[in-house]
Amino acid sequence: MNSRRPPSRVIQPDLLGGDPGVAQVHRLFFALLPDEATRSRIEKAATDAAAAQSLRVRMIRPARYHATLHFLGDHPSLREDIVSAAAAAADRVYAHPFELVLDGASGFHGREPPCVLRCTQTPPALQALWQDLRDALLRAGLGGHLSRSFTPHVTYAYSRGAVPQPVPLAPLHWRVEGFSLLHSVVGGGDYQTLKTWRFPPA
């Protein structure tokens, strides 16, 4: 009997950093995206927060900073039907620019606890945007993954162990002028912006 083992197979990572031998997971969600200047301020606040919390963390690239509005699920492929229905629902949402102030850092429980920047008070305009978009998605039959509550936050890192404790930060002012529908491949590269809705001036 031949007991020799077959040669091991070397799998090269794909261009997005994923394993081509593993089925991809495609994620869809609505989010607020900071502009370049705001991303730089978030990066500075994230560095300060990580130092203040004395944690070992895995930092997130600034290009991936966002504040999720609504999660539309993980799928084995990019679901164009969901994209079309979600975009049509978002077309019915009306809002004006508003200011979001991130003034604290904390975290959530998890295998790698997320480290996040948060706001002490949710702006009424942001709460209304979240609710109006949620209602439109429900009417479009896309309520399967929608949350019943909303805690605005920007994830900046993942902790290597301990859950981040709340710490105050110097207020970071973010002028929100729209929202976007995003697609990502879990474990892959940066997010793909499928469509952006810009708010008309107040």
N, C-alpha and C positions, 0 to 999 in steps of 0.2 A: 504494500500500500504506500503510495506516495504521500509523505507527510509534509512536503514542502508547502509553505504558505504562498498564495499568489502575491505578486508584487503589490505594494500599497499604491493607491491612486492618489496623486497629488492634484488637488483642486485649486485652480487659480481663482482669486476673487474677481468678481465682475467689476465694471467701471464704477459702480456705486458703492463698492465695498462689501457687497453681499456674497453669499455662497450660491453659485449657479445650480448646485445640486439640491438646494432646499427651496421648497415652494415659496413664492413671494406672497407677502401680505400687503394689500393696498389699503391705505387709510384715507378717509375723506373727512374734512372738518372745516367749519367756518372759524375764522380767527381775525383778531386785530393784528396788524403788522406795523412795527415801528419803522419810521424813516431812518436814514443813515445817522443823523445827528442823535436821535433818540436811542438808537442801538448803542452808540458810543457811550451815552450816559448810563444806559442799563449795564453795559459791561463794567464801567467804573463802579457802579453801585453793587454789582455782583461780587466784584473783587473785594470791596469793603465788607460786604456781608459775610463772605466766606472767612475772612480774617477775623471778624468780630465773633463768629460762632465757633472758631477754633476747630474746624472739621477737616477731615480728609475727604476731598470731593473730586468728582469727575466733571469738569466744567463743560458747558455746552457752547458750541460755536455761536458767535453773535448773529450769524446769518439765519440761525434757527430760532431766535427769540420771537415769541408771539404770545398772545393771550387768547386762549380758546374761547369761542362763543358756544358752538354746538358741535358735538361729535356725531358723525354719520356712519360709523361702523368700520370694521375691518373686513376686507373682501379678498377672494382669491385672484381677482383681476380688477382693473379699473372699470367700474360700473357706469357706463355712459348714461344709462337710464336714470340712475340716481343723480348724476351730475346735472342732467337736463332738468329734472324735477326740482332739485334743490336751487338751481339758478333761477328758475321761473318763480319759485317761492320768494327768493331774496329780492327779485325785481319788484315785489309788492310792498317791500319795507321802505319806510320813509323816515329819515333822521337828519339832524344837523350836526356839525362838528361840536365836539365837547372836549373837556380836559380831564384826563385821568391822572391822579397823583399817587404814585407809588411811594410809600413812606415807611415801609417795614419789611422785614424778612422773616420767614418762618419755614415750615416744611410739612410734609404729609408722611404718614406711615407707608412703608412699602419695603420690598426686598432691597432696593436701592432707594432710600427715602428721597423724594424730590425736594430740592432746595428752591424756594420761590420768593419773588418779590410780590408784595401785596399792598392793597390800599386800605387805610383805616375805614374809609367810608366809600361805598360804591356810588359813583355819580348817578343821579336819577336818569340822565339821558342814556347812560350805559345800561342800566337796568331795563329801561323801556325798549332799547334796541334788542337786548337779549329776549325779552318777552315777546315783542312783535315778531321777531324772526322765528322764535319757537312756535308761535301760533300759526304762522304761515307754513312752516314745515309740517306741523300736525295736519293742517288742512290738505297738504299735498301727499299725505299718507307716509310721511317719513319720520314718524314718531318712535320707531322701534328702539333707538339708541339715545333719545333725548333725556337729559337730566331734568329733575323737577326743581333743582335749586342751582344757584350760580354763585361761585366764589372767584371773582376776577384775580388772576395771578399770572406771572411770567416765570416759568421754570428756567433757572440759570445753571443748575448743576444737579448731580445726584450724589448723595452722601455714600461713603464707603462703610457706613455702619450706623452711627447714632442719628436719631431724628433731629433735625435742626430746631433749636429753640428760638422763640420769637425775640427779635431785636429791632429797635427803632433805627431808621435811616433818615438822612437828610432828604426832604421831599424831592422827588423826581417828577417833573411836570411833562406829561406826554399829551400833545394835542392830537386827538383822534379825528381823522377826516374821512374815514371809510372803513370797510371791512372786506375780507377776501374769502373765497372758497379755495381750499388747499388740498393737494394730493401728495402723499408720501408713500414710499416703499419702506416698510418697517425694517430698520437695520441698514437702510441705504443712505443716500446722500441728502442734499438739501431738499426742501419742500418745493413743489411745483405749484405756482399760482395759476389756477384755472380761470378765475374771473375775479375782478375787483369792482366794488361798488363805491363810488365817491359821493360824499354828502354834499348837497348844495349849501352855499353860505347861509348863515342864519339871517 
